[in-house]
Amino acid sequence: MAREPALPPPPIDDGHEETVEEVKAKMAAAQAQMDEGLAATDRRVADMSSENSGSMPNFSALADLHGTISHMGSMRKSKQL
């Protein structure tokens, strides 16, 4: 049977009670860190999409080319009959 992962030890109580301002400051720091992480992810996505935009084939042009070649083949067959 697999062992359950060990829980982290509880924080040591130093007797200090956090004030509302301290908690708000911690929450603001955590929010800023999350916002920075989201912004970094958005930048990576934008960079990846800009890199791929030049290498993506134009599917409309490929479909037009296929249609033209197909039409040429059908015209050749009709002339041979």
Steps between C-alpha positions, in 0.01 A plus 500: 500500500634842406603729778318826534718808450617659820326820596717805545566585862267764645652846525664581829287739702715793609213666682472784247147576388485648153328830461249572226760716325754216499248257357397753235866555409557123467189465285605793280845343453344165412263669253788690340694175462200330338445797267867489394475127433189551287665784311807283433277222368314747277834626363614143425173425320528820296862421410409146395210618285713767331770241424247260351306756297765514228540126472133405476392411146224691331235228490273704277773523236562126530129429448493730196804325354343160555181617330693632201700178458185293536323711238796467262491122542128479432536720189777273368280196549206662321722594202629142474147365465 
